[in-house]
Amino acid sequence: SDIERMDDLLETMIEFADFSQPRLDSISLDERLGATLDELREEFGKRQAAFRLQSSRTGTVILADESQLDYILKNVLSAVLSQAKAGSEIGVEIQQTGTVIISYFREGPRMASIAQYLGSLSEAAGESILPLRTLLAKQLIERIGGELAVDSTDPEREIVTMEFPIA
Protein backbone atom coordinates (compact mmCIF):
# COMPACT_ATOMS: atom_id res chain seq x y z
CA SER A 1 0.00 0.00 0.00
CA ASP A 2 2.92 2.37 0.63
CA ILE A 3 4.24 1.76 -2.87
CA GLU A 4 0.79 2.44 -4.33
CA ARG A 5 0.55 5.66 -2.33
CA MET A 6 4.03 6.79 -3.49
CA ASP A 7 3.16 5.91 -7.10
CA ASP A 8 -0.08 7.90 -6.82
CA LEU A 9 1.77 10.94 -5.43
CA LEU A 10 4.38 10.70 -8.19
CA GLU A 11 1.61 10.66 -10.82
CA THR A 12 0.04 13.69 -9.10
CA MET A 13 3.34 15.61 -9.30
CA ILE A 14 3.92 14.64 -12.95
CA GLU A 15 0.42 15.78 -13.87
CA PHE A 16 1.01 19.08 -12.02
CA ALA A 17 4.34 19.60 -13.84
CA ASP A 18 2.56 19.34 -17.22
CA PHE A 19 0.37 22.38 -16.53
CA SER A 20 1.24 25.57 -18.33
CA GLN A 21 -0.25 28.99 -17.74
CA PRO A 22 -4.01 28.64 -17.18
CA ARG A 23 -6.38 29.38 -20.06
CA LEU A 24 -9.26 31.02 -18.28
CA ASP A 25 -12.79 30.19 -19.37
CA SER A 26 -16.20 30.59 -17.80
CA ILE A 27 -16.93 27.26 -16.09
CA SER A 28 -19.89 26.04 -14.06
CA LEU A 29 -18.49 25.25 -10.62
CA ASP A 30 -21.57 23.18 -9.76
CA GLU A 31 -21.11 20.91 -12.79
CA ARG A 32 -17.35 20.39 -12.38
CA LEU A 33 -17.65 19.67 -8.66
CA GLY A 34 -20.53 17.27 -9.27
CA ALA A 35 -18.52 15.42 -11.94
CA THR A 36 -15.52 15.17 -9.60
CA LEU A 37 -17.63 13.82 -6.75
CA ASP A 38 -19.12 11.22 -9.13
CA GLU A 39 -15.60 10.24 -10.22
CA LEU A 40 -14.53 9.76 -6.60
CA ARG A 41 -17.72 7.95 -5.53
CA GLU A 42 -15.94 4.57 -5.41
CA GLU A 43 -13.16 5.99 -3.22
CA PHE A 44 -15.77 7.44 -0.86
CA GLY A 45 -17.33 3.98 -0.70
CA LYS A 46 -14.01 2.34 0.20
CA ARG A 47 -13.62 4.72 3.14
CA GLN A 48 -17.29 4.29 4.03
CA ALA A 49 -17.55 8.07 3.87
CA ALA A 50 -20.54 9.96 2.56
CA PHE A 51 -20.57 13.39 1.06
CA ARG A 52 -23.33 15.93 1.45
CA LEU A 53 -23.37 18.43 -1.41
CA GLN A 54 -25.07 21.77 -0.76
CA SER A 55 -25.27 24.20 -3.63
CA SER A 56 -26.81 27.57 -4.22
CA ARG A 57 -28.37 25.95 -7.30
CA THR A 58 -27.86 29.18 -9.19
CA GLY A 59 -25.19 27.81 -11.50
CA THR A 60 -22.16 29.55 -10.04
CA VAL A 61 -19.80 30.37 -12.91
CA ILE A 62 -16.13 30.96 -12.23
CA LEU A 63 -13.04 31.85 -14.27
CA ALA A 64 -10.66 28.89 -14.43
CA ASP A 65 -8.80 26.51 -16.68
CA GLU A 66 -11.07 23.45 -16.91
CA SER A 67 -8.33 20.80 -16.74
CA GLN A 68 -6.62 22.60 -13.86
CA LEU A 69 -9.96 23.03 -12.05
CA ASP A 70 -10.60 19.29 -12.37
CA TYR A 71 -7.11 18.63 -10.97
CA ILE A 72 -7.71 21.04 -8.07
CA LEU A 73 -11.06 19.56 -7.11
CA LYS A 74 -9.93 15.94 -7.45
CA ASN A 75 -6.77 16.44 -5.41
CA VAL A 76 -8.34 18.49 -2.64
CA LEU A 77 -11.21 16.01 -2.28
CA SER A 78 -8.78 13.06 -2.37
CA ALA A 79 -6.64 14.68 0.33
CA VAL A 80 -9.74 15.36 2.44
CA LEU A 81 -10.92 11.79 1.97
CA SER A 82 -7.55 10.39 3.04
CA GLN A 83 -7.66 12.45 6.25
CA ALA A 84 -11.36 12.06 7.04
CA LYS A 85 -12.54 9.74 9.76
CA ALA A 86 -13.72 6.46 8.22
CA GLY A 87 -17.50 6.22 8.09
CA SER A 88 -18.03 9.96 8.52
CA GLU A 89 -19.79 12.56 6.41
CA ILE A 90 -17.90 15.13 4.37
CA GLY A 91 -19.83 18.34 3.79
CA VAL A 92 -19.30 20.14 0.49
CA GLU A 93 -20.95 23.53 0.01
CA ILE A 94 -20.88 25.76 -3.07
CA GLN A 95 -21.64 29.42 -2.52
CA GLN A 96 -22.70 31.98 -5.13
CA THR A 97 -19.49 33.88 -4.48
CA GLY A 98 -17.42 31.13 -6.14
CA THR A 99 -16.42 29.61 -2.81
CA VAL A 100 -16.33 25.90 -2.06
CA ILE A 101 -16.32 24.92 1.62
CA ILE A 102 -15.42 21.36 2.60
CA SER A 103 -15.79 20.30 6.23
CA TYR A 104 -14.98 16.95 7.79
CA PHE A 105 -13.85 15.18 10.95
CA ARG A 106 -10.17 14.16 10.90
CA GLU A 107 -9.10 10.56 11.45
CA GLY A 108 -6.60 11.55 14.11
CA PRO A 109 -4.65 14.51 15.43
CA ARG A 110 -3.05 16.82 12.88
CA MET A 111 0.58 16.11 12.09
CA ALA A 112 3.03 18.54 13.67
CA SER A 113 5.14 20.82 11.54
CA ILE A 114 8.58 19.57 10.54
CA ALA A 115 9.84 23.00 11.66
CA GLN A 116 8.97 21.95 15.21
CA TYR A 117 11.30 18.95 14.94
CA LEU A 118 14.08 20.98 13.35
CA GLY A 119 13.84 23.69 15.99
CA SER A 120 12.96 26.30 13.37
CA LEU A 121 10.91 29.28 14.45
CA SER A 122 10.40 30.50 10.90
CA GLU A 123 6.95 28.95 10.58
CA ALA A 124 4.23 31.56 11.04
CA ALA A 125 1.95 31.11 14.02
CA GLY A 126 -1.18 29.23 13.11
CA GLU A 127 0.19 28.13 9.74
CA SER A 128 -0.80 24.57 8.99
CA ILE A 129 0.93 21.87 7.01
CA LEU A 130 -0.86 20.93 3.83
CA PRO A 131 -0.76 17.49 2.22
CA LEU A 132 1.12 17.50 -1.10
CA ARG A 133 -2.10 17.16 -3.10
CA THR A 134 -3.59 20.21 -1.38
CA LEU A 135 -0.37 22.22 -1.67
CA LEU A 136 -0.24 21.69 -5.45
CA ALA A 137 -3.94 22.56 -5.77
CA LYS A 138 -3.31 25.72 -3.73
CA GLN A 139 -0.63 26.83 -6.20
CA LEU A 140 -2.99 26.33 -9.15
CA ILE A 141 -5.80 28.25 -7.43
CA GLU A 142 -3.44 31.14 -6.70
CA ARG A 143 -2.35 31.24 -10.36
CA ILE A 144 -5.90 32.21 -11.35
CA GLY A 145 -6.32 34.75 -8.55
CA GLY A 146 -8.12 32.52 -6.06
CA GLU A 147 -7.28 31.33 -2.56
CA LEU A 148 -7.21 28.09 -0.61
CA ALA A 149 -7.25 28.10 3.18
CA VAL A 150 -7.43 25.36 5.79
CA ASP A 151 -8.96 26.04 9.19
CA SER A 152 -7.81 23.42 11.67
CA THR A 153 -8.43 25.35 14.88
CA ASP A 154 -10.96 22.73 15.99
CA PRO A 155 -8.99 19.69 17.25
CA GLU A 156 -11.36 17.23 15.52
CA ARG A 157 -12.92 19.06 12.58
CA GLU A 158 -11.22 20.68 9.62
CA ILE A 159 -12.60 23.16 7.09
CA VAL A 160 -11.07 23.68 3.64
CA THR A 161 -12.14 26.82 1.81
CA MET A 162 -11.42 27.38 -1.88
CA GLU A 163 -12.29 30.77 -3.37
CA PHE A 164 -12.38 31.06 -7.15
CA PRO A 165 -12.73 34.25 -9.21
CA ILE A 166 -16.30 34.78 -10.48
CA ALA A 167 -16.82 35.03 -14.24
N, C-alpha and C positions, 0 to 999 in steps of 0.2 A: 504494500500500500504506500510506503514511503517513496518507492521508485515511481509509482503512478503519479503521486502528488508532485514530485520533482519534474516529471515529464510534462505534466499539465502546466506547471508554472513556467517552464521553459517555452512551451508553445504560446503561452500568454505573452511572454516578453518578446518573442519573435513576431507575433502578430502586432504588438505595439510598435516595434521598430519599423514595420512596413508602412506606418501611417505617415503621410506627408502633411502639408498644411491643410487644414479643414476647408472643404468646399461647402459653404453655408447655404442651406436650403430651408424653406419652411416645411416643418415636419410635425405631424400630429403626435404629441407626446403620449396621449392615451393609447393610440394604436401601437406604437413601438413598444411601450411598456407592456401592453397586453400580449403582444407577440413574444416578447422575452419571457414573460411569466409562463406562457404556454410551452415554450422551448425547455424551460427548467422544471416543468411539472413532474417529470420522472425523478429528478434529483430531490425535489421537495418530498416526494413519496418515500424515497429511501431514508430520509431523515425523519420521516413521520411528522413533518412540519406542514402546516397549512398557511396559506397566505390569504389575507383579507384585503381586497383592492377597493379603495374608496376614491372616487373621481368626481370632479365637478361636473362631469358629463357635458361640458360645454365645448369639447374639442379643443383643448389647449394646444396652440400651435407655437412652436419654438424655432429658433434659428440654430441649426446644427448640421453637421456632416452625418448623413444617415448611417454609414458603416461605423463611424466612430461612436455615434450615439448607441448603436446596438452593442458595441464593445463595452462602453461605459456601463450600460444597464446590466448586461450579462455578468460582468466582472464584479460590480458592486453587489448584485443580488447573490452571486456565488460566494463572495466573501462573507456576506451576512449569513447565508445558509450554513456555511462551515463553522460559524461562531455561535449560531443560535442553539438554544437548548433543544435537544431532541424532543419531538412531540409537541412543540409549542406553536403558537401562532405568530406569524410575521405580518405586521400591518404595513400596507403600502398605500400612501395617500398622494393623489395628484391635485395640486391647487391651480387655480386659474392664473396665478402669477408665474407659472412655469417652474414651480417648485415640487419636487418629489420628496416625501418624508417617509422613511422606513424606520419602523421601531420594532424591537425584538428583545427577548430575554437572552442574555449570554449563557453559554454552557458553563463557564467557570469564571474565576476572577480574571480581569484584564492583565495581560502580560506587562511586566515592568519594562521601562525604557532601558535600552542597552547603555545609555549614558549613565544611568544609576550604577551599573556594574563597573563602568570604566572610571567612575569618579568625576565625570564631566558635569559641570554646572551650566553648560551652554544651552541646554534644552530649556525652552521657555516654560514658565509655570503653566500648568494646565494643558500643555500640548500633549496630544496622544499619539501613540504609535499606530500607523495604519498598516494593514496587511498589504502585501505587494500588489494584489489585484486592485485594491482601493486606491493605493498611491498612484498607479498608472492611470486609472480612471480620473483621478483628481487632476492630473496634469492635462489630460485631454479636455476636461471641462473648463479649466482655466484658459486654454488656448482659444476657446470661443467666447470668452468673457463671462463665464459662469463661475460658480463656487461649489465646493463640496466641504461639508463640515461634519464632524462626528462629536456628539455630545455623550460623554460617558461619565457624567457626574453622578448618576445613579449607580450604585455598586452592582445592580443586577440587570438593569435595562439599558439599552443603548439606542440612540436615535441618530440616523444618518440623514442629512439634509443635502439635497442636490438642487441648486438653483441654476436654471438655464435661461438664456436671453429670450424674451418673447419676440415673435415675428411681427 
